[in-house]
Amino acid sequence: MAGGGFCRLPNGTVVVALTLTRPSDGTGTGTGPGAPVRVLVHAANRARALTRLRNLGLRAVYLRGNDRPPTPDEITAVLHHPDGLLWRAAPQAGQELWHPIRALLGPAGHAGPARPAA
């Protein structure tokens, strides 16, 4: 894992920040497949935060250590988003805004291979 960490908030919830490689079938803005992205997750605890990402198809997501915890700006961004899941290119290029996770995962809604229409 390239870098990640967490921060426990006063209400007991956590914000987890991870630097991941972009899924190969993503259709977001500005970065190509395999480029690093910073993902933020707000959840009840660290295990649930990682489970939220794994349920979206990001299977190889682990948090080892706390070498790159979320910054106060990142915490504010994820707390003010209704889904509690955000991403942007890492390292940040200029004034790039945070994107909802569905912009990273593409139209299929998950990071796995596209499912054929039935």
Z-matrix of the N, CA and C atoms (Angstrom, degrees):
N
C 1 1.439
C 2 1.525 1 108.50
N 3 1.302 2 116.93 1 132.46
C 4 1.459 3 121.76 2 -175.28
C 5 1.517 4 112.88 3 -70.07
N 6 1.283 5 119.02 4 -33.97
C 7 1.454 6 121.01 5 179.47
C 8 1.506 7 110.97 6 171.84
N 9 1.295 8 114.55 7 144.22
C 10 1.442 9 118.44 8 179.40
C 11 1.504 10 110.55 9 -173.59
N 12 1.297 11 114.70 10 170.40
C 13 1.447 12 120.76 11 178.47
C 14 1.504 13 110.01 12 -177.28
N 15 1.317 14 114.82 13 -178.17
C 16 1.451 15 120.44 14 -178.36
C 17 1.516 16 109.79 15 -145.05
N 18 1.320 17 114.60 16 165.19
C 19 1.457 18 121.62 17 176.57
C 20 1.521 19 107.39 18 -141.67
N 21 1.335 20 116.38 19 125.84
C 22 1.457 21 120.59 20 176.78
C 23 1.524 22 108.31 21 -85.62
N 24 1.314 23 115.96 22 130.41
C 25 1.451 24 122.20 23 -178.55
C 26 1.538 25 110.31 24 -90.57
N 27 1.330 26 118.11 25 161.46
C 28 1.462 27 120.31 26 -178.60
C 29 1.527 28 114.83 27 -58.48
N 30 1.328 29 118.43 28 -26.99
C 31 1.465 30 120.69 29 179.82
C 32 1.533 31 112.57 30 -84.19
N 33 1.333 32 118.32 31 2.75
C 34 1.461 33 122.42 32 176.88
C 35 1.514 34 114.70 33 97.29
N 36 1.333 35 118.89 34 -14.10
C 37 1.460 36 120.92 35 177.57
C 38 1.522 37 109.58 36 -78.98
N 39 1.323 38 116.55 37 170.05
C 40 1.461 39 121.11 38 179.57
C 41 1.516 40 110.47 39 -128.38
N 42 1.322 41 114.81 40 155.31
C 43 1.458 42 122.55 41 169.99
C 44 1.515 43 105.71 42 -117.16
N 45 1.321 44 116.70 43 122.40
C 46 1.457 45 123.31 44 179.47
C 47 1.519 46 107.99 45 -107.02
N 48 1.323 47 116.38 46 132.82
C 49 1.465 48 122.64 47 177.17
C 50 1.520 49 107.90 48 -120.50
N 51 1.322 50 116.87 49 127.93
C 52 1.464 51 122.59 50 -179.56
C 53 1.519 52 110.07 51 -131.83
N 54 1.316 53 116.08 52 144.35
C 55 1.454 54 121.32 53 171.20
C 56 1.520 55 106.60 54 -102.52
N 57 1.324 56 116.22 55 115.23
C 58 1.459 57 123.14 56 -176.24
C 59 1.517 58 109.88 57 -121.38
N 60 1.321 59 116.63 58 166.21
C 61 1.455 60 119.97 59 170.98
C 62 1.515 61 108.19 60 -87.43
N 63 1.314 62 114.46 61 142.65
C 64 1.453 63 120.28 62 -177.87
C 65 1.521 64 110.25 63 -66.71
N 66 1.351 65 117.49 64 136.10
C 67 1.465 66 120.11 65 177.00
C 68 1.522 67 111.29 66 -59.21
N 69 1.312 68 117.20 67 148.53
C 70 1.460 69 121.46 68 -174.64
C 71 1.512 70 113.62 69 -69.78
N 72 1.335 71 118.42 70 -21.54
C 73 1.460 72 119.21 71 -178.82
C 74 1.524 73 112.57 72 -103.69
N 75 1.331 74 118.30 73 17.56
C 76 1.466 75 121.43 74 -179.74
C 77 1.517 76 111.68 75 -70.05
N 78 1.297 77 115.13 76 153.29
C 79 1.466 78 120.20 77 179.51
C 80 1.516 79 110.36 78 -131.32
N 81 1.307 80 117.39 79 38.72
C 82 1.465 81 121.79 80 -176.96
C 83 1.504 82 112.08 81 -82.34
N 84 1.323 83 115.67 82 -156.05
C 85 1.452 84 120.48 83 -173.83
C 86 1.512 85 111.53 84 -110.35
N 87 1.312 86 116.56 85 132.65
C 88 1.451 87 121.38 86 165.79
C 89 1.507 88 119.52 87 84.77
N 90 1.313 89 120.37 88 -27.57
C 91 1.461 90 120.06 89 -177.04
C 92 1.512 91 109.86 90 -120.82
N 93 1.324 92 116.69 91 148.78
C 94 1.448 93 121.22 92 -179.31
C 95 1.511 94 111.75 93 -93.68
N 96 1.334 95 117.48 94 175.25
C 97 1.452 96 121.71 95 178.45
C 98 1.529 97 111.15 96 -58.70
N 99 1.304 98 116.67 97 138.62
C 100 1.456 99 121.74 98 178.81
C 101 1.519 100 114.51 99 85.71
N 102 1.324 101 118.30 100 -6.98
C 103 1.464 102 121.40 101 178.34
C 104 1.528 103 109.16 102 -74.87
N 105 1.329 104 117.41 103 149.09
C 106 1.467 105 118.50 104 179.85
C 107 1.526 106 111.97 105 -73.45
N 108 1.330 107 115.48 106 140.43
C 109 1.451 108 122.50 107 175.55
C 110 1.523 109 108.86 108 -131.02
N 111 1.306 110 116.30 109 149.80
C 112 1.468 111 122.50 110 177.20
C 113 1.517 112 106.61 111 -100.27
N 114 1.322 113 116.96 112 121.80
C 115 1.461 114 123.04 113 -177.64
C 116 1.523 115 108.68 114 -112.86
N 117 1.329 116 116.65 115 133.99
C 118 1.461 117 123.16 116 177.73
C 119 1.514 118 109.52 117 -116.27
N 120 1.339 119 116.57 118 136.30
C 121 1.458 120 122.07 119 179.86
C 122 1.522 121 108.66 120 -133.61
N 123 1.326 122 116.37 121 131.54
C 124 1.460 123 121.75 122 174.04
C 125 1.526 124 106.96 123 -107.11
N 126 1.334 125 117.25 124 126.71
C 127 1.466 126 121.16 125 -177.47
C 128 1.524 127 110.11 126 -153.42
N 129 1.321 128 115.16 127 174.93
C 130 1.461 129 121.14 128 -179.21
C 131 1.526 130 112.05 129 -67.58
N 132 1.342 131 116.75 130 -34.39
C 133 1.464 132 121.17 131 177.12
C 134 1.524 133 109.24 132 -155.55
N 135 1.345 134 115.98 133 175.35
C 136 1.472 135 119.61 134 -175.93
C 137 1.516 136 112.06 135 -62.93
N 138 1.314 137 117.39 136 -41.39
C 139 1.462 138 120.18 137 -178.98
C 140 1.524 139 111.47 138 -61.57
N 141 1.313 140 117.19 139 -42.23
C 142 1.468 141 119.95 140 179.06
C 143 1.517 142 111.96 141 -67.99
N 144 1.320 143 117.37 142 -33.79
C 145 1.465 144 120.44 143 177.50
C 146 1.526 145 110.00 144 -63.08
N 147 1.322 146 117.07 145 -45.58
C 148 1.466 147 120.35 146 179.35
C 149 1.526 148 110.93 147 -68.31
N 150 1.327 149 117.30 148 -35.43
C 151 1.458 150 120.56 149 177.25
C 152 1.522 151 111.16 150 -64.02
N 153 1.326 152 117.42 151 -38.08
C 154 1.466 153 120.30 152 177.43
C 155 1.522 154 110.75 153 -58.93
N 156 1.336 155 117.27 154 -41.71
C 157 1.467 156 120.51 155 178.95
C 158 1.524 157 111.33 156 -70.40
N 159 1.326 158 117.12 157 -41.53
C 160 1.471 159 120.15 158 179.50
C 161 1.517 160 111.51 159 -63.76
N 162 1.330 161 117.67 160 -35.65
C 163 1.464 162 120.91 161 178.35
C 164 1.521 163 112.40 162 -67.30
N 165 1.329 164 117.07 163 -20.12
C 166 1.463 165 121.34 164 176.86
C 167 1.531 166 111.93 165 -87.78
N 168 1.314 167 117.10 166 -0.38
C 169 1.458 168 120.77 167 177.78
C 170 1.514 169 114.69 168 103.59
N 171 1.317 170 118.70 169 -0.50
C 172 1.464 171 121.93 170 177.45
C 173 1.526 172 106.96 171 -87.59
N 174 1.315 173 116.63 172 80.49
C 175 1.464 174 122.46 173 -168.96
C 176 1.514 175 114.71 174 -71.72
N 177 1.291 176 119.52 175 -36.68
C 178 1.472 177 121.92 176 -174.93
C 179 1.526 178 110.90 177 -92.78
N 180 1.326 179 116.41 178 56.02
C 181 1.463 180 121.51 179 -177.58
C 182 1.518 181 108.59 180 -110.56
N 183 1.328 182 115.58 181 117.56
C 184 1.459 183 121.44 182 179.06
C 185 1.513 184 109.03 183 -135.49
N 186 1.316 185 116.13 184 150.06
C 187 1.457 186 121.84 185 176.53
C 188 1.520 187 107.24 186 -117.85
N 189 1.312 188 115.02 187 106.93
C 190 1.471 189 120.79 188 179.02
C 191 1.519 190 107.63 189 -116.79
N 192 1.314 191 115.25 190 110.48
C 193 1.447 192 119.29 191 179.56
C 194 1.516 193 111.81 192 86.75
N 195 1.310 194 114.18 193 -171.95
C 196 1.457 195 121.12 194 -178.33
C 197 1.527 196 108.59 195 -141.81
N 198 1.347 197 115.96 196 48.12
C 199 1.461 198 120.17 197 -174.48
C 200 1.531 199 114.20 198 -77.58
N 201 1.339 200 118.64 199 -24.12
C 202 1.468 201 121.28 200 178.36
C 203 1.526 202 109.92 201 -134.52
N 204 1.346 203 117.35 202 71.57
C 205 1.469 204 119.40 203 179.84
C 206 1.526 205 110.61 204 -67.08
N 207 1.321 206 116.80 205 162.40
C 208 1.462 207 119.59 206 179.40
C 209 1.529 208 111.38 207 -65.91
N 210 1.309 209 115.24 208 143.34
C 211 1.461 210 121.04 209 177.22
C 212 1.532 211 108.70 210 -78.93
N 213 1.327 212 117.96 211 163.68
C 214 1.469 213 119.23 212 176.37
C 215 1.533 214 113.52 213 -56.64
N 216 1.332 215 117.84 214 -35.78
C 217 1.470 216 120.75 215 177.43
C 218 1.527 217 111.23 216 -66.14
N 219 1.329 218 116.80 217 -39.19
C 220 1.461 219 120.27 218 178.44
C 221 1.528 220 110.67 219 -66.75
N 222 1.309 221 116.88 220 -40.51
C 223 1.467 222 120.59 221 178.70
C 224 1.527 223 109.85 222 -61.85
N 225 1.316 224 116.82 223 -45.19
C 226 1.461 225 120.99 224 178.78
C 227 1.524 226 111.00 225 -60.63
N 228 1.329 227 117.21 226 -42.78
C 229 1.466 228 120.82 227 -178.92
C 230 1.522 229 111.73 228 -61.82
N 231 1.321 230 117.67 229 -46.78
C 232 1.462 231 120.15 230 -176.42
C 233 1.530 232 111.44 231 -73.06
N 234 1.316 233 118.27 232 -31.28
C 235 1.462 234 120.13 233 178.30
C 236 1.527 235 112.01 234 -70.05
N 237 1.321 236 117.49 235 -27.16
C 238 1.460 237 121.04 236 -179.12
C 239 1.520 238 113.13 237 -92.34
N 240 1.317 239 117.76 238 2.54
C 241 1.467 240 120.48 239 178.10
C 242 1.525 241 109.11 240 -99.30
N 243 1.329 242 118.68 241 133.82
C 244 1.471 243 120.12 242 -175.57
C 245 1.528 244 114.50 243 -62.25
N 246 1.334 245 118.45 244 -31.98
C 247 1.467 246 120.52 245 -179.35
C 248 1.521 247 112.75 246 -83.26
N 249 1.315 248 117.68 247 -25.06
C 250 1.460 249 120.48 248 -177.04
C 251 1.516 250 113.44 249 73.27
N 252 1.331 251 117.55 250 19.35
C 253 1.469 252 123.95 251 178.82
C 254 1.524 253 108.63 252 -135.52
N 255 1.327 254 116.90 253 116.00
C 256 1.460 255 122.04 254 -178.65
C 257 1.514 256 110.57 255 -135.11
N 258 1.349 257 116.24 256 163.46
C 259 1.467 258 121.25 257 175.09
C 260 1.519 259 109.63 258 -153.50
N 261 1.315 260 115.56 259 159.10
C 262 1.467 261 123.17 260 168.32
C 263 1.522 262 107.80 261 -159.46
N 264 1.315 263 115.93 262 165.79
C 265 1.464 264 121.47 263 -177.24
C 266 1.528 265 109.82 264 -61.95
N 267 1.317 266 115.83 265 145.90
C 268 1.473 267 121.38 266 177.19
C 269 1.514 268 107.91 267 -127.75
N 270 1.302 269 120.64 268 129.50
C 271 1.457 270 125.41 269 -4.26
C 272 1.514 271 110.12 270 -70.63
N 273 1.315 272 115.38 271 155.14
C 274 1.454 273 121.29 272 -175.79
C 275 1.516 274 110.66 273 -61.48
N 276 1.308 275 115.65 274 132.27
C 277 1.465 276 121.70 275 178.50
C 278 1.525 277 109.15 276 -101.50
N 279 1.317 278 116.66 277 108.81
C 280 1.463 279 120.71 278 177.95
C 281 1.510 280 112.19 279 64.63
N 282 1.315 281 116.21 280 -132.45
C 283 1.458 282 122.48 281 -177.83
C 284 1.523 283 111.22 282 -106.48
N 285 1.316 284 117.41 283 44.35
C 286 1.462 285 120.40 284 -179.58
C 287 1.524 286 110.34 285 -64.22
N 288 1.312 287 115.42 286 134.57
C 289 1.452 288 121.58 287 179.14
C 290 1.520 289 110.17 288 -85.59
N 291 1.315 290 116.36 289 165.07
C 292 1.457 291 121.83 290 175.24
C 293 1.517 292 109.38 291 -75.46
N 294 1.327 293 116.12 292 145.05
C 295 1.459 294 122.25 293 -179.72
C 296 1.527 295 109.30 294 -115.86
N 297 1.334 296 117.90 295 148.10
C 298 1.468 297 119.26 296 173.56
C 299 1.525 298 109.61 297 -67.22
N 300 1.301 299 117.34 298 154.49
C 301 1.462 300 121.82 299 -174.42
C 302 1.523 301 112.10 300 -61.99
N 303 1.317 302 118.40 301 -29.09
C 304 1.472 303 119.70 302 -179.47
C 305 1.528 304 112.08 303 -64.98
N 306 1.346 305 117.93 304 -23.79
C 307 1.463 306 120.65 305 176.32
C 308 1.522 307 111.22 306 -71.72
N 309 1.327 308 118.02 307 -25.68
C 310 1.460 309 122.33 308 177.55
C 311 1.520 310 111.09 309 -81.26
N 312 1.306 311 116.54 310 -36.86
C 313 1.457 312 120.90 311 -173.35
C 314 1.516 313 113.71 312 -84.54
N 315 1.309 314 118.12 313 -16.88
C 316 1.457 315 120.82 314 177.30
C 317 1.514 316 112.46 315 86.87
N 318 1.338 317 116.71 316 -173.83
C 319 1.457 318 121.08 317 -173.68
C 320 1.525 319 113.89 318 -68.16
N 321 1.345 320 117.81 319 -22.03
C 322 1.462 321 119.87 320 -179.42
C 323 1.526 322 111.73 321 -71.43
N 324 1.345 323 117.77 322 -22.70
C 325 1.454 324 120.66 323 179.13
C 326 1.510 325 114.77 324 85.60
N 327 1.333 326 116.83 325 2.18
C 328 1.460 327 121.32 326 177.26
C 329 1.520 328 108.99 327 -148.77
N 330 1.322 329 116.81 328 164.30
C 331 1.458 330 120.78 329 -174.31
C 332 1.517 331 113.69 330 -87.10
N 333 1.313 332 118.43 331 -5.66
C 334 1.460 333 121.48 332 -179.06
C 335 1.511 334 111.68 333 -76.12
N 336 1.339 335 116.82 334 -177.77
C 337 1.461 336 120.14 335 179.10
C 338 1.530 337 110.78 336 -64.39
N 339 1.307 338 115.30 337 150.67
C 340 1.455 339 120.64 338 -179.67
C 341 1.523 340 110.41 339 -63.50
N 342 1.316 341 116.03 340 136.30
C 343 1.453 342 120.07 341 179.13
C 344 1.520 343 109.38 342 -87.54
N 345 1.320 344 117.42 343 136.30
C 346 1.477 345 119.22 344 179.37
C 347 1.526 346 110.23 345 -68.39
N 348 1.325 347 115.52 346 148.44
C 349 1.461 348 120.44 347 177.44
C 350 1.502 349 109.98 348 -70.21
N 351 1.328 350 116.10 349 137.74
C 352 1.474 351 120.22 350 -178.06
C 353 1.502 352 111.52 351 -88.97
